[in-house]
Amino acid sequence: MLKKKRVLIVEDEESLLKLETILLTVKGFEVSGASTGKMAIDKIGEEDFDLVLLDIMLPDFDGFEVCRLIRNNPRTATVPIIMLTGKKSQNDHDKGLLCGADSYIVKPFKSAMILDEINRLLALSTVRA
């Protein structure tokens, strides 16, 4: 049996976290959620994830900082990161990619688009592994 891919969703808005969790669980992913940057860093430090969906606006430190911390840890440096955010500016987009995000998607988003991007990045990481 194929091992389920594990996704960490970092989102401080509870309704969105629930929605994204349901969406991915239905599609066969094992999902864990975090509502703060610190929670996300703690979880990724203790558990292995195949991909991270990361909001930028979090209550403690922002998603850019979380992204950098994930990239600077040799154990998690290659985990694909998709930034999901309401921040639409080109400057934020560039900053997201500069800090190490593999993908930058602006809210509101289409579920199919997120799933396509997750599957694309997981396929790439499998090839690289």
Phi and psi in degrees as a GROMACS rama.xvg file:
@    title "Ramachandran Plot"
@    xaxis  label "Phi"
@    yaxis  label "Psi"
@TYPE xy
-69.3183  136.324  LEU-2
-73.8818  133.834  LYS-3
-65.143  141.181  LYS-4
-75.1453  136.724  LYS-5
-99.9885  127.18  ARG-6
-120.304  131.984  VAL-7
-99.9718  121.528  LEU-8
-103.2  120.378  ILE-9
-108.926  105.636  VAL-10
-153.587  123.28  GLU-11
-85.1588  -14.3986  ASP-12
-87.4952  109.172  GLU-13
-55.555  -41.4961  GLU-14
-64.0824  -39.8283  SER-15
-69.1505  -39.1473  LEU-16
-59.9325  -44.108  LEU-17
-63.4855  -45.5144  LYS-18
-60.2934  -48.6938  LEU-19
-64.8696  -37.706  GLU-20
-62.8971  -46.1357  THR-21
-61.8493  -48.098  ILE-22
-53.4869  -48.6711  LEU-23
-76.5614  -35.08  LEU-24
-63.7707  -43.7754  THR-25
-59.6457  -33.4992  VAL-26
-86.422  8.91701  LYS-27
93.386  13.1638  GLY-28
-93.2445  152.363  PHE-29
-94.3776  123.183  GLU-30
-116.914  138.875  VAL-31
-127.314  144.105  SER-32
-117.004  152.323  GLY-33
-141.075  137.509  ALA-34
-106.311  -1.29967  SER-35
-136.606  161.72  THR-36
-61.5114  -41.0921  GLY-37
-63.2543  -44.5191  LYS-38
-57.3499  -43.0063  MET-39
-61.7806  -47.2071  ALA-40
-64.4986  -41.0254  ILE-41
-61.089  -46.7867  ASP-42
-64.1668  -44.3349  LYS-43
-72.2431  -20.3115  ILE-44
-76.4232  -28.2446  GLY-45
-99.321  -27.4508  GLU-46
-125.806  160.5  GLU-47
-97.147  132.019  ASP-48
-123.713  149.554  PHE-49
-88.8952  -19.3328  ASP-50
-163.97  151.242  LEU-51
-123.717  128.071  VAL-52
-99.7552  118.191  LEU-53
-125.207  120.161  LEU-54
-77.9764  152.382  ASP-55
-88.7087  -43.5379  ILE-56
-86.7407  101.283  MET-57
-120.666  158.737  LEU-58
-68.8019  -27.1203  PRO-59
-101.417  -87.6001  ASP-60
-109.97  156.147  PHE-61
-77.6263  167.846  ASP-62
-61.2794  -28.4782  GLY-63
-62.3878  -43.5162  PHE-64
-67.1745  -42.7048  GLU-65
-59.0802  -44.6594  VAL-66
-59.0279  -46.5686  CYS-67
-61.3267  -42.3416  ARG-68
-63.7053  -39.9814  LEU-69
-63.8084  -45.06  ILE-70
-66.8863  -31.4323  ARG-71
-81.4577  -10.0058  ASN-72
-92.6401  117.42  ASN-73
-55.0146  -30.345  PRO-74
-71.6424  -27.6182  ARG-75
-117.325  3.09862  THR-76
-57.4273  -28.2962  ALA-77
-102.092  2.48993  THR-78
-67.0697  126.004  VAL-79
-62.02  138.423  PRO-80
-125.038  125.969  ILE-81
-110.499  120.695  ILE-82
-86.2272  126.769  MET-83
-116.374  115.257  LEU-84
-151.034  160.409  THR-85
-87.2155  -6.31365  GLY-86
-78.9024  112.605  LYS-87
-99.1906  -11.1087  LYS-88
-69.1965  151.485  SER-89
-60.4922  -36.6316  GLN-90
-59.7725  -46.2686  ASN-91
-64.901  -41.4033  ASP-92
-57.9866  -49.556  HIS-93
-62.5285  -41.9851  ASP-94
-61.5002  -40.5991  LYS-95
-61.0214  -45.0642  GLY-96
-71.4555  -35.5229  LEU-97
-65.4399  -35.6231  LEU-98
-80.4727  -4.42294  CYS-99
119.184  3.42604  GLY-100
-66.8386  143.592  ALA-101
-83.7711  -24.03  ASP-102
-153.505  151.687  SER-103
-135.859  112.329  TYR-104
-120.326  131.079  ILE-105
-91.9605  136.451  VAL-106
-78.283  151.574  LYS-107
-72.2147  149.224  PRO-108
-125.513  161.162  PHE-109
-89.2847  134.304  LYS-110
-53.4188  -43.2197  SER-111
-60.6266  -36.8342  ALA-112
-65.2934  -43.3737  MET-113
-62.8526  -47.1074  ILE-114
-62.294  -41.7463  LEU-115
-60.3609  -43.3389  ASP-116
-68.3075  -40.7415  GLU-117
-60.8929  -48.4951  ILE-118
-63.6413  -37.8504  ASN-119
-63.2203  -48.1238  ARG-120
-68.417  -37.387  LEU-121
-66.5342  -38.1653  LEU-122
-64.1916  -42.4175  ALA-123
-63.9338  -42.0807  LEU-124
-69.4956  -29.8617  SER-125
-67.5627  -39.6263  THR-126
-64.081  -41.6275  VAL-127
-71.8644  -27.1352  ARG-128
